[in-house]
Amino acid sequence: MWRRGVTARTWALHGTQLRLNAAWPFTFFAIRNKRAPLAVITALDALVAAEMLDLARNDAISAAALSPYLRWSWAHTGRRRIPQDGSRRFAITN
């Protein structure tokens, strides 16, 4: 990604997903809202996927390098659920 001709859109996607990645712990641990962390991590998943698709047009190797991160993020997003008992904690399911 650093050496090849990457579009401004790709850089914008990359910067946005880095900011969301930084915001996720704050929304989970500081705000303690039930839905906010799930919304942030879901948006992060979508941005990483969009960045991969955008990168694939110019640099397939860089796009492939993001795939383990996306798989990890999807796996952990899928393990989070909003509790039905009104508690503020997320349950992590197996």
Beta strands, then each sheet from edge to edge (+ up, - down):
strand 1: 80-81
strand 2: 91-92
sheet 1: 1+ 2-
end
